[in-house]
Amino acid sequence: MFLFWRLILAHLLADFTLQTNKIAEEKSKRLFGVIIHSFIFLILSFSLFSRFLEKNWIFVVVIAFSHFFIDTVRMVGIKKYKKTDNVLFFILDQVLHITIIFLIWKFYLVFSAPLLRERWVIILSLYIVATHFTTIFIYYLKNFDKTNIEGKEKHYGILERTVVFFCLLLPGFWKMLFPLIWLGRVFLSKTQWKEQLDFSRKNLIVGNGIAIIVGIIARLVYVS
């Protein structure tokens, strides 16, 4: 099953970690942006599949094309019906991408191995979910009709949830870093940055709640 997680990792890297505001904006408005995004996913997938491409490369290409098709339909639909890109489109987009990856892996990929053979792939995927995915997800929830997320807000959200994730993933004294989250919020709320950052209850509960759940899952994977 670890090939499934490699595809998920490629998807998460392309959709979140390596997708800048510029690429996200281009992808929502122009075909060129969708092509660039799909190409990034294809390159990442080939890189992560380098040892297993002999019999599986065509399925990686099919998944990359499905990314292109889904994102093109999303772009055209938004432009044609004059809809704003929002949390509903975001969730549907992610569900479709992951479903296609799962189906291709389940029925076509030629290779089998234990689920936890390469824990680092799963843990890195979970880290991206806890940080990059959750930061964008909260921004969609907060704004509904998403515009570009500001750099300071995005980076602080990722940093805060990184602390939560690794406090739960790593053993021992690392859990003592939890108070840094509260201290960081208190300190920054009294500076000029408070207008550029989100210290709302929704951000705290949803964002760190997801990071805690995902961090616990990552810990279980790590110790298994």
Rosetta blueprint (number, residue, H / E / L):
1 M L
2 F H
3 L H
4 F H
5 W H
6 R H
7 L H
8 I H
9 L H
10 A H
11 H H
12 L H
13 L H
14 A H
15 D H
16 F H
17 T H
18 L L
19 Q L
20 T L
21 N H
22 K H
23 I H
24 A H
25 E H
26 E H
27 K H
28 S H
29 K H
30 R L
31 L H
32 F H
33 G H
34 V H
35 I H
36 I H
37 H H
38 S H
39 F H
40 I H
41 F H
42 L H
43 I H
44 L H
45 S H
46 F H
47 S H
48 L H
49 F L
50 S L
51 R L
52 F L
53 L H
54 E H
55 K H
56 N H
57 W H
58 I H
59 F H
60 V H
61 V H
62 V H
63 I H
64 A H
65 F H
66 S H
67 H H
68 F H
69 F H
70 I H
71 D H
72 T H
73 V H
74 R H
75 M H
76 V H
77 G H
78 I H
79 K H
80 K H
81 Y L
82 K L
83 K L
84 T L
85 D L
86 N E
87 V H
88 L H
89 F H
90 F H
91 I H
92 L H
93 D H
94 Q H
95 V H
96 L H
97 H H
98 I H
99 T H
100 I H
101 I H
102 F H
103 L H
104 I H
105 W H
106 K H
107 F H
108 Y L
109 L L
110 V L
111 F L
112 S L
113 A L
114 P L
115 L L
116 L L
117 R L
118 E L
119 R H
120 W H
121 V H
122 I H
123 I H
124 L H
125 S H
126 L H
127 Y H
128 I H
129 V H
130 A H
131 T H
132 H H
133 F H
134 T H
135 T H
136 I H
137 F H
138 I H
139 Y H
140 Y H
141 L H
142 K H
143 N H
144 F L
145 D E
146 K L
147 T L
148 N L
149 I L
150 E L
151 G H
152 K H
153 E H
154 K H
155 H H
156 Y H
157 G H
158 I H
159 L H
160 E H
161 R H
162 T H
163 V H
164 V H
165 F H
166 F H
167 C H
168 L H
169 L H
170 L L
171 P L
172 G H
173 F H
174 W H
175 K H
176 M H
177 L H
178 F H
179 P H
180 L H
181 I H
182 W H
183 L H
184 G H
185 R H
186 V H
187 F H
188 L H
189 S L
190 K L
191 T L
192 Q H
193 W H
194 K H
195 E H
196 Q L
197 L L
198 D L
199 F L
200 S L
201 R H
202 K H
203 N H
204 L H
205 I H
206 V H
207 G H
208 N H
209 G H
210 I H
211 A H
212 I H
213 I H
214 V H
215 G H
216 I H
217 I H
218 A H
219 R H
220 L H
221 V H
222 Y H
223 V H
224 S L
